Structures are given as structure tokens and as C-alpha cells.
């Protein structure tokens, strides 16, 4: 008896993936990274619009070295 897991992989190109996932109507992203001798500030924001809805996120990080 063969107990090894069986895995079947398929490769999708970008056009096929957009068709399956609904595609992206619009997307944007922006980022900022500042580093001084004892301070580091990072921030980014992104937004994604598709036929299924809108998603957006904002992240920020401040660190002291």
C-alpha cells in the first residue's frame, strides 16, 4: 500500500487567475520608510477594488533603536 500523499498541481496564468478571482478593477499602494540614528518610522497604505467589493488597509510602525 502506498501511503505517500498525492499532490496534483495546476498552473494558472494571470488572465485565467483574474477570470477565476473576479479580477481587479483598480488597485493602488503607497509606502514610506524613514530612518534616523535612533528612530525608524514605516507606514504603508493600499486599496483594492473589484467586482466583489472594496478592501483597504493602513499600517504604521515606529521603532526606537
N, CA, C and O atoms as a GROMACS GRO file, in nm:
protein
  260
    1UNK      N    1   0.084  -0.117   0.000
    1UNK     CA    2   0.000   0.000   0.000
    1UNK      C    3   0.089   0.124   0.000
    1UNK      O    4   0.185   0.131   0.076
    2UNK      N    5   0.057   0.221  -0.085
    2UNK     CA    6   0.132   0.345  -0.095
    2UNK      C    7   0.062   0.451  -0.009
    2UNK      O    8  -0.049   0.493  -0.041
    3UNK      N    9   0.128   0.495   0.100
    3UNK     CA   10   0.067   0.594   0.189
    3UNK      C   11   0.123   0.735   0.168
    3UNK      O   12   0.091   0.826   0.244
    4UNK      N   13   0.205   0.752   0.066
    4UNK     CA   14   0.260   0.884   0.037
    4UNK      C   15   0.148   0.977  -0.011
    4UNK      O   16   0.061   0.935  -0.087
    5UNK      N   17   0.151   1.102   0.034
    5UNK     CA   18   0.046   1.195  -0.012
    5UNK      C   19   0.055   1.218  -0.162
    5UNK      O   20   0.163   1.221  -0.219
    6UNK      N   21  -0.060   1.233  -0.224
    6UNK     CA   22  -0.067   1.257  -0.369
    6UNK      C   23  -0.107   1.402  -0.391
    6UNK      O   24  -0.209   1.447  -0.340
    7UNK      N   25  -0.026   1.473  -0.467
    7UNK     CA   26  -0.049   1.615  -0.491
    7UNK      C   27  -0.053   1.640  -0.641
    7UNK      O   28   0.036   1.597  -0.715
    8UNK      N   29  -0.157   1.708  -0.684
    8UNK     CA   30  -0.169   1.745  -0.824
    8UNK      C   31  -0.162   1.897  -0.831
    8UNK      O   32  -0.240   1.965  -0.764
    9UNK      N   33  -0.072   1.949  -0.909
    9UNK     CA   34  -0.055   2.093  -0.920
    9UNK      C   35  -0.099   2.139  -1.058
    9UNK      O   36  -0.078   2.071  -1.158
   10UNK      N   37  -0.161   2.256  -1.061
   10UNK     CA   38  -0.201   2.318  -1.187
   10UNK      C   39  -0.144   2.458  -1.192
   10UNK      O   40  -0.135   2.525  -1.088
   11UNK      N   41  -0.108   2.503  -1.308
   11UNK     CA   42  -0.052   2.638  -1.323
   11UNK      C   43  -0.154   2.725  -1.396
   11UNK      O   44  -0.205   2.688  -1.501
   12UNK      N   45  -0.183   2.842  -1.338
   12UNK     CA   46  -0.274   2.938  -1.398
   12UNK      C   47  -0.196   3.061  -1.441
   12UNK      O   48  -0.113   3.111  -1.365
   13UNK      N   49  -0.222   3.110  -1.561
   13UNK     CA   50  -0.159   3.236  -1.600
   13UNK      C   51  -0.242   3.351  -1.543
   13UNK      O   52  -0.349   3.329  -1.487
   14UNK      N   53  -0.193   3.475  -1.555
   14UNK     CA   54  -0.259   3.591  -1.495
   14UNK      C   55  -0.400   3.611  -1.548
   14UNK      O   56  -0.490   3.645  -1.471
   15UNK      N   57  -0.422   3.591  -1.676
   15UNK     CA   58  -0.555   3.611  -1.734
   15UNK      C   59  -0.655   3.511  -1.676
   15UNK      O   60  -0.767   3.548  -1.642
   16UNK      N   61  -0.614   3.384  -1.666
   16UNK     CA   62  -0.703   3.283  -1.607
   16UNK      C   63  -0.729   3.312  -1.460
   16UNK      O   64  -0.841   3.293  -1.413
   17UNK      N   65  -0.627   3.356  -1.388
   17UNK     CA   66  -0.644   3.386  -1.246
   17UNK      C   67  -0.740   3.503  -1.226
   17UNK      O   68  -0.823   3.499  -1.135
   18UNK      N   69  -0.730   3.607  -1.308
   18UNK     CA   70  -0.825   3.718  -1.300
   18UNK      C   71  -0.967   3.672  -1.326
   18UNK      O   72  -1.060   3.718  -1.261
   19UNK      N   73  -0.984   3.580  -1.420
   19UNK     CA   74  -1.118   3.529  -1.451
   19UNK      C   75  -1.175   3.450  -1.334
   19UNK      O   76  -1.294   3.463  -1.303
   20UNK      N   77  -1.094   3.370  -1.269
   20UNK     CA   78  -1.140   3.290  -1.155
   20UNK      C   79  -1.167   3.377  -1.034
   20UNK      O   80  -1.266   3.357  -0.964
   21UNK      N   81  -1.080   3.474  -1.008
   21UNK     CA   82  -1.092   3.555  -0.886
   21UNK      C   83  -1.182   3.677  -0.903
   21UNK      O   84  -1.207   3.748  -0.805
   22UNK      N   85  -1.230   3.704  -1.021
   22UNK     CA   86  -1.314   3.821  -1.042
   22UNK      C   87  -1.236   3.939  -1.095
   22UNK      O   88  -1.297   4.038  -1.138
   23UNK      N   89  -1.105   3.932  -1.094
   23UNK     CA   90  -1.022   4.039  -1.148
   23UNK      C   91  -1.016   4.161  -1.060
   23UNK      O   92  -1.092   4.173  -0.963
   24UNK      N   93  -0.928   4.248  -1.093
   24UNK     CA   94  -0.912   4.373  -1.018
   24UNK      C   95  -0.956   4.488  -1.107
   24UNK      O   96  -0.906   4.504  -1.219
   25UNK      N   97  -1.049   4.569  -1.058
   25UNK     CA   98  -1.091   4.686  -1.134
   25UNK      C   99  -0.990   4.797  -1.113
   25UNK      O  100  -0.960   4.872  -1.207
   26UNK      N  101  -0.937   4.810  -0.990
   26UNK     CA  102  -0.836   4.912  -0.962
   26UNK      C  103  -0.761   4.873  -0.835
   26UNK      O  104  -0.819   4.813  -0.744
   27UNK      N  105  -0.634   4.906  -0.829
   27UNK     CA  106  -0.555   4.880  -0.710
   27UNK      C  107  -0.446   4.985  -0.700
   27UNK      O  108  -0.393   5.031  -0.801
   28UNK      N  109  -0.413   5.022  -0.577
   28UNK     CA  110  -0.306   5.117  -0.555
   28UNK      C  111  -0.238   5.089  -0.421
   28UNK      O  112  -0.300   5.032  -0.331
   29UNK      N  113  -0.113   5.129  -0.410
   29UNK     CA  114  -0.038   5.111  -0.285
   29UNK      C  115   0.066   5.220  -0.273
   29UNK      O  116   0.118   5.271  -0.373
   30UNK      N  117   0.097   5.257  -0.149
   30UNK     CA  118   0.199   5.358  -0.123
   30UNK      C  119   0.270   5.323   0.006
   30UNK      O  120   0.210   5.264   0.096
   31UNK      N  121   0.396   5.358   0.017
   31UNK     CA  122   0.472   5.327   0.137
   31UNK      C  123   0.572   5.435   0.170
   31UNK      O  124   0.612   5.514   0.084
   32UNK      N  125   0.613   5.439   0.296
   32UNK     CA  126   0.708   5.538   0.346
   32UNK      C  127   0.798   5.470   0.448
   32UNK      O  128   0.751   5.395   0.533
   33UNK      N  129   0.927   5.496   0.438
   33UNK     CA  130   1.023   5.442   0.535
   33UNK      C  131   1.126   5.550   0.565
   33UNK      O  132   1.200   5.593   0.476
   34UNK      N  133   1.131   5.594   0.689
   34UNK     CA  134   1.229   5.693   0.733
   34UNK      C  135   1.315   5.632   0.841
   34UNK      O  136   1.264   5.565   0.931
   35UNK      N  137   1.444   5.654   0.834
   35UNK     CA  138   1.534   5.600   0.936
   35UNK      C  139   1.635   5.707   0.976
   35UNK      O  140   1.708   5.760   0.892
   36UNK      N  141   1.639   5.738   1.104
   36UNK     CA  142   1.734   5.832   1.162
   36UNK      C  143   1.822   5.753   1.258
   36UNK      O  144   1.796   5.634   1.279
   37UNK      N  145   1.926   5.813   1.316
   37UNK     CA  146   2.017   5.737   1.403
   37UNK      C  147   1.948   5.655   1.514
   37UNK      O  148   1.992   5.544   1.542
   38UNK      N  149   1.843   5.706   1.576
   38UNK     CA  150   1.779   5.631   1.685
   38UNK      C  151   1.629   5.616   1.666
   38UNK      O  152   1.557   5.588   1.762
   39UNK      N  153   1.580   5.635   1.545
   39UNK     CA  154   1.437   5.630   1.520
   39UNK      C  155   1.409   5.571   1.382
   39UNK      O  156   1.479   5.600   1.285
   40UNK      N  157   1.307   5.489   1.374
   40UNK     CA  158   1.266   5.430   1.248
   40UNK      C  159   1.114   5.442   1.236
   40UNK      O  160   1.042   5.404   1.328
   41UNK      N  161   1.066   5.494   1.124
   41UNK     CA  162   0.924   5.511   1.101
   41UNK      C  163   0.888   5.445   0.968
   41UNK      O  164   0.949   5.475   0.865
   42UNK      N  165   0.792   5.356   0.970
   42UNK     CA  166   0.745   5.288   0.849
   42UNK      C  167   0.593   5.302   0.841
   42UNK      O  168   0.525   5.292   0.943
   43UNK      N  169   0.540   5.326   0.723
   43UNK     CA  170   0.396   5.333   0.704
   43UNK      C  171   0.364   5.290   0.562
   43UNK      O  172   0.442   5.315   0.470
   44UNK      N  173   0.250   5.226   0.545
   44UNK     CA  174   0.202   5.194   0.411
   44UNK      C  175   0.051   5.192   0.409
   44UNK      O  176  -0.015   5.174   0.511
   45UNK      N  177  -0.003   5.212   0.290
   45UNK     CA  178  -0.147   5.212   0.268
   45UNK      C  179  -0.174   5.147   0.134
   45UNK      O  180  -0.097   5.162   0.040
   46UNK      N  181  -0.284   5.075   0.126
   46UNK     CA  182  -0.323   5.017  -0.002
   46UNK      C  183  -0.475   5.010  -0.013
   46UNK      O  184  -0.546   5.009   0.087
   47UNK      N  185  -0.522   5.004  -0.135
   47UNK     CA  186  -0.664   4.993  -0.163
   47UNK      C  187  -0.682   4.904  -0.286
   47UNK      O  188  -0.600   4.906  -0.378
   48UNK      N  189  -0.789   4.826  -0.285
   48UNK     CA  190  -0.816   4.730  -0.391
   48UNK      C  191  -0.965   4.731  -0.420
   48UNK      O  192  -1.046   4.716  -0.328
   49UNK      N  193  -1.003   4.748  -0.545
   49UNK     CA  194  -1.144   4.749  -0.585
   49UNK      C  195  -1.165   4.639  -0.687
   49UNK      O  196  -1.092   4.629  -0.785
   50UNK      N  197  -1.266   4.555  -0.663
   50UNK     CA  198  -1.300   4.451  -0.758
   50UNK      C  199  -1.452   4.443  -0.770
   50UNK      O  200  -1.524   4.521  -0.709
   51UNK      N  201  -1.497   4.350  -0.849
   51UNK     CA  202  -1.642   4.332  -0.864
   51UNK      C  203  -1.705   4.279  -0.736
   51UNK      O  204  -1.826   4.288  -0.718
   52UNK      N  205  -1.624   4.224  -0.646
   52UNK     CA  206  -1.674   4.170  -0.521
   52UNK      C  207  -1.675   4.270  -0.408
   52UNK      O  208  -1.732   4.242  -0.302
   53UNK      N  209  -1.613   4.388  -0.425
   53UNK     CA  210  -1.614   4.487  -0.319
   53UNK      C  211  -1.486   4.567  -0.314
   53UNK      O  212  -1.406   4.567  -0.407
   54UNK      N  213  -1.468   4.635  -0.201
   54UNK     CA  214  -1.353   4.723  -0.179
   54UNK      C  215  -1.279   4.677  -0.055
   54UNK      O  216  -1.341   4.640   0.045
   55UNK      N  217  -1.148   4.678  -0.061
   55UNK     CA  218  -1.064   4.646   0.055
   55UNK      C  219  -0.956   4.752   0.066
   55UNK      O  220  -0.900   4.796  -0.035
   56UNK      N  221  -0.927   4.794   0.188
   56UNK     CA  222  -0.823   4.893   0.210
   56UNK      C  223  -0.755   4.865   0.343
   56UNK      O  224  -0.816   4.808   0.434
   57UNK      N  225  -0.629   4.904   0.354
   57UNK     CA  226  -0.558   4.887   0.481
   57UNK      C  227  -0.453   4.995   0.495
   57UNK      O  228  -0.401   5.047   0.397
   58UNK      N  229  -0.423   5.027   0.620
   58UNK     CA  230  -0.318   5.122   0.655
   58UNK      C  231  -0.238   5.060   0.769
   58UNK      O  232  -0.296   5.011   0.866
   59UNK      N  233  -0.107   5.061   0.758
   59UNK     CA  234  -0.020   5.006   0.861
   59UNK      C  235   0.087   5.110   0.896
   59UNK      O  236   0.135   5.183   0.809
   60UNK      N  237   0.125   5.115   1.024
   60UNK     CA  238   0.230   5.207   1.066
   60UNK      C  239   0.313   5.140   1.175
   60UNK      O  240   0.263   5.059   1.253
   61UNK      N  241   0.441   5.175   1.179
   61UNK     CA  242   0.533   5.120   1.278
   61UNK      C  243   0.636   5.228   1.314
   61UNK      O  244   0.696   5.290   1.227
   62UNK      N  245   0.654   5.249   1.442
   62UNK     CA  246   0.758   5.341   1.489
   62UNK      C  247   0.847   5.263   1.585
   62UNK      O  248   0.798   5.198   1.677
   63UNK      N  249   0.976   5.269   1.562
   63UNK     CA  250   1.069   5.196   1.648
   63UNK      C  251   1.184   5.284   1.694
   63UNK      O  252   1.226   5.376   1.623
   64UNK      N  253   1.233   5.257   1.812
   64UNK     CA  254   1.348   5.328   1.867
   64UNK      C  255   1.464   5.230   1.869
   64UNK      O  256   1.454   5.121   1.925
   65UNK      N  257   1.576   5.270   1.808
   65UNK     CA  258   1.694   5.183   1.801
   65UNK      C  259   1.787   5.212   1.916
   65UNK      O  260   1.892   5.149   1.928
   0.00000   0.00000   0.00000
